[in-house]
Every structure is written in C-alpha cells, then in structure tokens.
C-alpha cells in the first residue's frame, strides 16, 4: 500500500499571543512581536479578525477582515516603513 505524499504546510503563519501592547506572530519557525503603536491597524481588531491571517506569499501577509497587507520586511524593520496614511480631520470654519 502506498501513502499519499503530505500536502503543503497551511499553518505557516499564526498569531500565538495577544497582550495590551501588541501581539506575537509565528511565521515558519520565527516569532515576531507587532506592537500596536507601530502597527495601529490592529489596535481595535477583534480576536477573530486578528487571528484570521493568511500568508499570500513568502513575504506577504494579509488580514482579510481588516483589509491589512503587510510585508514581512515591514515587521522586521518598521522604522523603514513609516505610516503614510493617517486620519485627517478637515478644519471646520464658521461663516
């Protein structure tokens, strides 16, 4: 009797722990911390939204329920990827 070869590893990325300051992400065999002050898109996420992460490629992670895409490089070197999108409040003028 022959065995079927094993399938691809679908668990190559997972959230392992969440704290008040951020969360830990296990990617392959390395664990990385994503602090909320550097990754503010996750601050108000529910646990379900946070834990639903997909690996779209070797260097591409996606949280579909939050519509957040991150490169792994931006997690390793967040200082090289400044936030470019900020909430802006239009100034209100009274007439």
MDAnalysis code that builds the backbone (N, CA, C; Angstrom):
import MDAnalysis as mda
import numpy as np

u = mda.Universe.empty(285, n_residues=95, atom_resindex=np.repeat(np.arange(95), 3), trajectory=True)
u.add_TopologyAttr("name", ["N", "CA", "C"] * 95)
u.add_TopologyAttr("resid", np.arange(1, 96))
u.add_TopologyAttr("resname", ["UNK", "UNK", "UNK", "UNK", "UNK", "UNK", "UNK", "UNK", "UNK", "UNK", "UNK", "UNK", "UNK", "UNK", "UNK", "UNK", "UNK", "UNK", "UNK", "UNK", "UNK", "UNK", "UNK", "UNK", "UNK", "UNK", "UNK", "UNK", "UNK", "UNK", "UNK", "UNK", "UNK", "UNK", "UNK", "UNK", "UNK", "UNK", "UNK", "UNK", "UNK", "UNK", "UNK", "UNK", "UNK", "UNK", "UNK", "UNK", "UNK", "UNK", "UNK", "UNK", "UNK", "UNK", "UNK", "UNK", "UNK", "UNK", "UNK", "UNK", "UNK", "UNK", "UNK", "UNK", "UNK", "UNK", "UNK", "UNK", "UNK", "UNK", "UNK", "UNK", "UNK", "UNK", "UNK", "UNK", "UNK", "UNK", "UNK", "UNK", "UNK", "UNK", "UNK", "UNK", "UNK", "UNK", "UNK", "UNK", "UNK", "UNK", "UNK", "UNK", "UNK", "UNK", "UNK"])
u.atoms.positions = np.array([
    [0.841, -1.182, 0.000],
    [0.000, 0.000, 0.000],
    [0.884, 1.243, 0.000],
    [0.595, 2.187, -0.882],
    [1.361, 3.427, -0.968],
    [0.627, 4.552, -0.252],
    [1.395, 5.372, 0.433],
    [0.822, 6.546, 1.089],
    [0.792, 7.714, 0.119],
    [-0.152, 8.574, 0.321],
    [-0.222, 9.806, -0.451],
    [0.795, 10.774, 0.143],
    [1.559, 11.481, -0.691],
    [2.518, 12.441, -0.143],
    [1.797, 13.518, 0.657],
    [2.460, 14.017, 1.701],
    [1.815, 15.050, 2.517],
    [1.557, 16.306, 1.702],
    [0.513, 17.034, 2.074],
    [0.183, 18.291, 1.401],
    [1.091, 19.414, 1.858],
    [0.828, 20.583, 1.333],
    [1.639, 21.740, 1.724],
    [1.273, 22.175, 3.137],
    [2.211, 22.832, 3.786],
    [2.009, 23.317, 5.141],
    [1.114, 24.540, 5.094],
    [-0.118, 24.421, 5.595],
    [-1.036, 25.551, 5.571],
    [-0.975, 26.369, 6.860],
    [-0.200, 25.918, 7.835],
    [-0.098, 26.623, 9.109],
    [1.230, 27.353, 9.223],
    [1.665, 27.991, 8.148],
    [2.960, 28.643, 8.183],
    [2.930, 29.996, 8.878],
    [1.741, 30.483, 9.223],
    [1.627, 31.744, 9.954],
    [0.467, 31.632, 10.938],
    [0.706, 32.102, 12.162],
    [-0.374, 32.131, 13.153],
    [-0.055, 33.134, 14.246],
    [-1.095, 33.705, 14.816],
    [-0.967, 34.582, 15.969],
    [-0.900, 33.669, 17.192],
    [0.145, 33.853, 18.011],
    [0.331, 32.953, 19.153],
    [-0.044, 33.572, 20.493],
    [-0.023, 34.899, 20.586],
    [-0.313, 35.548, 21.866],
    [-0.698, 36.998, 21.600],
    [-1.610, 37.516, 22.415],
    [-2.030, 38.916, 22.319],
    [-1.899, 39.541, 23.697],
    [-1.338, 40.747, 23.760],
    [-1.235, 41.471, 25.020],
    [-1.821, 42.868, 24.836],
    [-1.781, 43.670, 25.866],
    [-2.275, 45.041, 25.758],
    [-1.416, 45.891, 24.834],
    [-0.163, 45.484, 24.629],
    [0.777, 46.276, 23.845],
    [0.947, 45.822, 22.404],
    [0.490, 44.622, 22.080],
    [0.665, 44.113, 20.726],
    [0.384, 42.623, 20.676],
    [0.907, 41.984, 19.620],
    [0.700, 40.545, 19.502],
    [1.910, 39.876, 18.868],
    [2.027, 38.564, 19.123],
    [3.128, 37.767, 18.599],
    [2.623, 36.944, 17.420],
    [3.437, 36.914, 16.400],
    [3.112, 36.209, 15.175],
    [4.184, 35.157, 14.930],
    [3.771, 33.916, 14.750],
    [4.703, 32.834, 14.432],
    [4.679, 32.637, 12.929],
    [5.830, 32.857, 12.308],
    [5.966, 32.727, 10.864],
    [7.064, 31.721, 10.597],
    [6.662, 30.572, 10.041],
    [7.573, 29.439, 9.887],
    [8.123, 29.087, 11.264],
    [9.412, 29.297, 11.490],
    [9.998, 28.929, 12.785],
    [10.446, 30.145, 13.582],
    [9.980, 31.341, 13.223],
    [10.388, 32.525, 13.979],
    [9.186, 33.282, 14.508],
    [9.313, 33.772, 15.719],
    [8.235, 34.511, 16.350],
    [8.592, 35.996, 16.349],
    [7.638, 36.822, 15.961],
    [7.847, 38.269, 15.880],
    [6.777, 38.986, 16.678],
    [7.155, 40.097, 17.309],
    [6.215, 40.915, 18.067],
    [5.819, 42.123, 17.234],
    [4.525, 42.378, 17.143],
    [3.995, 43.537, 16.435],
    [3.343, 44.457, 17.459],
    [4.041, 45.504, 17.883],
    [3.451, 46.429, 18.860],
    [2.373, 47.291, 18.211],
    [1.297, 47.527, 18.952],
    [0.189, 48.302, 18.419],
    [0.583, 49.731, 18.067],
    [1.578, 50.296, 18.761],
    [1.960, 51.669, 18.426],
    [2.660, 51.756, 17.070],
    [3.256, 50.664, 16.605],
    [3.880, 50.651, 15.280],
    [2.972, 50.040, 14.217],
    [1.973, 49.291, 14.642],
    [1.017, 48.652, 13.729],
    [-0.403, 48.965, 14.209],
    [-0.814, 50.237, 14.108],
    [-2.083, 50.682, 14.704],
    [-3.333, 50.084, 14.068],
    [-3.220, 49.481, 12.897],
    [-4.376, 48.892, 12.218],
    [-4.986, 47.748, 13.030],
    [-4.206, 47.187, 13.946],
    [-4.666, 46.031, 14.713],
    [-5.202, 46.392, 16.096],
    [-5.040, 47.623, 16.505],
    [-5.377, 48.039, 17.872],
    [-6.823, 47.752, 18.249],
    [-7.767, 48.030, 17.380],
    [-9.184, 47.837, 17.702],
    [-9.770, 46.582, 17.072],
    [-8.912, 45.694, 16.579],
    [-9.381, 44.459, 15.940],
    [-9.932, 43.496, 16.985],
    [-10.924, 42.727, 16.590],
    [-11.410, 41.663, 17.461],
    [-10.412, 40.506, 17.414],
    [-10.519, 39.595, 18.331],
    [-9.634, 38.424, 18.321],
    [-9.815, 37.635, 17.027],
    [-11.045, 37.472, 16.593],
    [-11.308, 36.746, 15.356],
    [-10.641, 37.401, 14.160],
    [-10.716, 38.722, 14.080],
    [-10.082, 39.445, 12.980],
    [-8.565, 39.327, 13.040],
    [-8.013, 39.437, 14.236],
    [-6.568, 39.373, 14.422],
    [-6.016, 37.992, 14.101],
    [-6.721, 36.969, 14.534],
    [-6.239, 35.603, 14.334],
    [-6.445, 35.094, 12.906],
    [-7.261, 35.794, 12.126],
    [-7.503, 35.367, 10.738],
    [-6.471, 36.027, 9.824],
    [-5.287, 35.437, 9.786],
    [-4.196, 35.937, 8.953],
    [-3.864, 34.895, 7.902],
    [-3.590, 35.359, 6.699],
    [-3.257, 34.466, 5.591],
    [-1.879, 34.818, 5.049],
    [-1.169, 33.802, 4.653],
    [0.128, 34.019, 4.025],
    [-0.078, 33.945, 2.517],
    [0.055, 35.084, 1.869],
    [-0.210, 35.174, 0.443],
    [1.035, 34.866, -0.393],
    [2.181, 34.907, 0.236],
    [3.458, 34.640, -0.419],
    [4.531, 34.593, 0.639],
    [5.757, 34.378, 0.226],
    [6.859, 34.258, 1.193],
    [6.978, 35.509, 2.068],
    [6.758, 36.677, 1.480],
    [6.943, 37.945, 2.190],
    [5.661, 38.765, 2.252],
    [4.495, 38.113, 2.194],
    [3.244, 38.853, 2.127],
    [2.205, 38.225, 3.056],
    [1.759, 39.001, 4.054],
    [0.730, 38.564, 4.990],
    [-0.511, 39.426, 4.790],
    [-1.670, 38.810, 4.980],
    [-2.926, 39.524, 4.738],
    [-3.962, 39.156, 5.794],
    [-4.584, 40.175, 6.379],
    [-5.698, 40.015, 7.302],
    [-6.952, 40.442, 6.543],
    [-7.687, 39.498, 5.951],
    [-8.797, 39.851, 5.069],
    [-9.929, 40.615, 5.744],
    [-10.232, 40.318, 6.970],
    [-11.341, 41.004, 7.645],
    [-10.979, 42.434, 8.031],
    [-9.681, 42.739, 8.066],
    [-9.222, 44.095, 8.376],
    [-8.726, 44.817, 7.128],
    [-8.603, 44.080, 6.022],
    [-8.040, 44.595, 4.774],
    [-6.651, 45.206, 5.013],
    [-5.816, 44.457, 5.736],
    [-4.449, 44.882, 6.039],
    [-3.476, 43.937, 5.346],
    [-2.591, 44.510, 4.556],
    [-1.497, 43.781, 3.903],
    [-0.191, 44.238, 4.534],
    [0.672, 43.298, 4.874],
    [1.991, 43.651, 5.401],
    [3.043, 42.791, 4.737],
    [4.182, 43.398, 4.480],
    [5.323, 42.602, 4.056],
    [6.049, 42.166, 5.327],
    [6.664, 41.014, 5.289],
    [7.414, 40.520, 6.449],
    [8.546, 41.485, 6.766],
    [9.118, 42.078, 5.734],
    [10.202, 43.039, 5.925],
    [9.736, 44.233, 6.765],
    [8.487, 44.660, 6.604],
    [7.981, 45.789, 7.393],
    [7.819, 45.425, 8.862],
    [7.673, 44.150, 9.168],
    [7.604, 43.704, 10.560],
    [9.003, 43.683, 11.166],
    [9.966, 43.216, 10.392],
    [11.351, 43.178, 10.865],
    [11.956, 44.574, 10.998],
    [11.581, 45.490, 10.121],
    [12.167, 46.837, 10.081],
    [11.088, 47.904, 9.954],
    [10.231, 48.058, 10.967],
    [9.125, 49.026, 10.847],
    [9.613, 50.467, 10.675],
    [10.811, 50.768, 11.143],
    [11.349, 52.129, 11.001],
    [11.583, 52.499, 9.535],
    [11.718, 51.521, 8.670],
    [11.936, 51.775, 7.249],
    [10.612, 51.933, 6.487],
    [9.490, 51.729, 7.189],
    [8.173, 51.812, 6.568],
    [7.294, 52.754, 7.389],
    [7.540, 54.058, 7.275],
    [6.740, 54.999, 8.078],
    [5.274, 54.946, 7.669],
    [4.436, 55.232, 8.621],
    [2.999, 55.259, 8.347],
    [2.711, 56.382, 7.363],
    [2.034, 56.068, 6.292],
    [1.739, 57.082, 5.292],
    [0.269, 57.460, 5.280],
    [-0.547, 56.708, 5.963],
    [-1.969, 57.005, 5.988],
    [-2.367, 57.364, 7.407],
    [-2.871, 58.533, 7.577],
    [-3.316, 58.973, 8.893],
    [-4.717, 59.560, 8.749],
    [-5.470, 59.476, 9.825],
    [-6.795, 60.104, 9.802],
    [-6.605, 61.607, 9.797],
    [-7.287, 62.241, 8.949],
    [-7.200, 63.721, 8.932],
    [-8.591, 64.272, 9.203],
    [-8.606, 65.324, 9.933],
    [-9.863, 65.977, 10.276],
    [-9.897, 67.313, 9.553],
    [-10.824, 67.462, 8.640],
    [-10.896, 68.739, 7.939],
    [-11.202, 69.864, 8.917],
    [-10.530, 70.964, 8.728],
    [-10.792, 72.084, 9.622],
    [-12.158, 72.664, 9.316],
    [-12.889, 72.891, 10.348],
    [-14.224, 73.434, 10.148],
    [-14.146, 74.950, 10.337],
    [-14.716, 75.650, 9.458],
    [-14.745, 77.102, 9.560],
    [-16.177, 77.549, 9.699],
    [-16.364, 78.509, 10.515],
    [-17.720, 79.051, 10.719],
    [-17.852, 80.306, 9.886],
    [-18.971, 80.450, 9.246],
    [-19.210, 81.634, 8.408],
    [-20.130, 82.573, 9.121],
])
